[in-house]
Amino acid sequence: VNAEKEIQRAIGLYSSLDESKFTLASLEGLAMAHELLKQQEKAGAYLKKLVDLDPENKEKHLFSLATLQSEFNKQEALINYGKVIAFQGPFLSKALFNKSLILFNLERYDDIISLHEIAEHSLEKGQVGYFQYLLGRSYYFKENFEEAIIALEKASKTSLAPKQLQTSYLSLADCALKTQNQDLIDKI
């Protein structure tokens, strides 16, 4: 309760700076304070203002906005992650990875498949295996079992969490049976 009062007090202080030379810092503080209070839409409104008013940090603010929106407006988050990806800057791999997670959860498998080319060259090493898992599962759900095998085999050679690794192997076994791939059946 005390923390909430302090955050409310901070909001008042940041609001008083909104029309000064400290506008950008004020907007960042307001966004953070509202996020702490679980008022994501208000926080998002301040981040949108930052995107417009701070062109030097537009990519950073768009990434923050998209990450916040992923909690309450996945469609807008996808749009803003797409804008971050277009920058091809320091937030590229994180935006690409986060966008892939949202697309998979929304069962937009074709969209994940379309990210394959850029993901191959842009993801950080620790993200590649999980992306291959999402890609393989996407191909699997689209019943493109040959491509699913390729991606899932790559994914299974990385450090996936036990649940994803188990799902990869089960999917590979099913793909092997459906494609009558005896070599894969023997491996599994």
C-alpha positions in Angstrom: 0.0 0.0 0.0 2.8 2.4 0.8 4.5 1.6 -2.5 1.3 2.4 -4.4 1.0 5.8 -2.6 4.6 6.6 -3.5 4.0 5.6 -7.1 0.9 7.9 -7.2 3.0 10.7 -5.7 5.6 10.1 -8.4 2.9 10.3 -11.0 2.0 13.7 -9.7 5.5 14.9 -9.8 6.2 13.5 -13.3 2.9 15.1 -14.5 4.0 18.5 -13.3 7.1 18.2 -15.5 5.2 17.2 -18.6 5.3 20.6 -20.3 8.9 21.5 -19.5 12.3 20.7 -20.8 12.0 17.4 -18.9 9.1 16.2 -21.0 10.9 13.1 -22.3 12.0 12.0 -18.8 8.6 12.8 -17.5 6.9 10.6 -20.1 9.3 7.8 -19.4 8.6 8.1 -15.7 4.9 8.2 -16.2 4.9 5.1 -18.4 7.0 3.2 -15.9 4.8 4.3 -12.9 1.6 3.3 -14.7 3.1 0.0 -15.7 4.1 -0.7 -12.0 0.4 0.0 -11.1 -0.7 -2.5 -13.8 -2.3 0.2 -15.8 -0.9 -1.0 -19.1 -3.1 1.1 -21.4 -2.1 4.3 -19.7 1.5 3.3 -19.7 1.2 2.5 -23.4 -0.3 6.0 -24.1 2.8 7.6 -22.6 5.1 5.3 -24.6 3.3 6.2 -27.8 4.0 9.9 -27.0 7.6 9.0 -26.5 7.7 7.3 -29.9 6.5 10.5 -31.5 8.5 13.0 -29.5 11.9 11.2 -29.2 13.0 10.2 -32.7 16.6 9.4 -31.5 15.2 6.6 -29.3 12.2 5.6 -31.4 13.2 2.0 -31.8 13.7 1.6 -28.0 10.3 3.1 -27.3 8.6 1.1 -29.9 10.1 -2.1 -28.5 9.0 -1.1 -25.0 5.5 -0.3 -26.3 5.2 -3.6 -28.2 6.4 -5.5 -25.1 3.8 -3.8 -23.0 1.1 -4.3 -25.6 1.8 -8.0 -25.8 0.0 -8.2 -22.4 -3.2 -6.6 -23.5 -3.3 -6.0 -27.3 -1.4 -8.6 -29.2 -2.4 -7.3 -32.6 -0.9 -3.9 -31.9 2.2 -5.6 -30.3 2.7 -7.5 -33.6 2.5 -4.2 -35.6 5.0 -2.5 -33.4 7.4 -5.4 -33.2 7.2 -5.3 -37.0 8.3 -1.7 -37.0 11.2 -2.5 -34.7 12.3 -5.3 -37.0 12.2 -2.9 -39.9 14.8 -0.7 -38.1 17.3 -3.7 -38.2 18.9 -2.2 -35.1 19.9 -3.4 -31.7 16.4 -4.6 -30.7 16.0 -6.7 -33.9 16.6 -10.2 -32.4 14.4 -9.6 -29.3 11.6 -8.1 -31.4 11.8 -11.0 -33.9 11.7 -13.6 -31.1 8.9 -11.9 -29.2 6.9 -11.5 -32.4 7.4 -15.3 -33.1 6.1 -16.2 -29.7 2.9 -14.1 -30.1 2.3 -15.5 -33.6 2.7 -19.0 -32.4 0.2 -18.4 -29.5 -2.2 -16.9 -32.0 -1.7 -20.0 -34.3 -0.5 -17.8 -37.1 1.8 -20.5 -38.5 2.2 -19.0 -42.0 3.5 -15.8 -40.5 6.1 -17.7 -38.4 7.2 -19.5 -41.5 7.6 -16.2 -43.3 10.0 -15.0 -40.6 12.3 -17.9 -41.2 14.7 -16.1 -43.5 15.3 -13.0 -41.4 15.3 -15.1 -38.2 18.1 -17.4 -39.5 20.4 -14.4 -39.7 19.2 -12.2 -36.9 18.4 -14.2 -33.8 20.9 -14.5 -31.0 22.4 -17.9 -30.4 20.2 -18.7 -27.4 17.0 -17.9 -29.4 17.7 -20.0 -32.5 16.8 -23.4 -31.0 13.4 -22.2 -29.7 12.7 -20.4 -33.0 13.5 -23.7 -34.8 11.0 -25.4 -32.4 8.3 -22.9 -33.2 9.1 -23.1 -36.9 9.0 -26.9 -36.8 5.7 -27.0 -34.9 4.3 -24.5 -37.4 5.2 -26.7 -40.3 3.8 -29.6 -38.4 0.5 -27.9 -37.9 0.4 -26.9 -41.6 1.0 -30.6 -42.4 4.3 -29.8 -44.2 6.0 -32.8 -42.5 9.2 -32.7 -44.5 10.0 -29.1 -43.5 8.8 -29.9 -39.9 11.4 -32.7 -39.7 14.2 -30.3 -40.8 13.3 -27.6 -38.2 12.5 -30.0 -35.4 15.8 -32.0 -35.9 17.7 -28.7 -35.6 15.7 -27.7 -32.6 16.2 -31.0 -30.8 20.0 -30.5 -31.0 19.8 -27.3 -29.0 19.2 -26.7 -25.3 15.4 -26.7 -25.3 13.4 -27.0 -22.1 12.4 -30.6 -21.4 8.7 -30.0 -22.4 9.7 -28.6 -25.8 12.3 -31.3 -26.3 9.7 -34.0 -25.6 7.2 -32.3 -27.9 9.9 -32.1 -30.6 10.6 -35.8 -30.4 6.9 -36.7 -30.4 6.3 -34.5 -33.4 9.4 -36.0 -35.2 8.1 -39.5 -34.6 4.7 -38.6 -36.0 6.3 -36.9 -39.0 8.5 -40.0 -39.6 5.4 -42.2 -39.6 3.4 -39.8 -41.8 6.2 -39.5 -44.3 7.3 -43.2 -44.0 10.8 -41.9 -43.3 12.4 -45.2 -42.1 15.8 -43.6 -41.4 14.1 -41.1 -39.0 12.0 -43.9 -37.5 15.2 -45.9 -36.8 16.8 -42.8 -35.2 14.0 -42.2 -32.9 
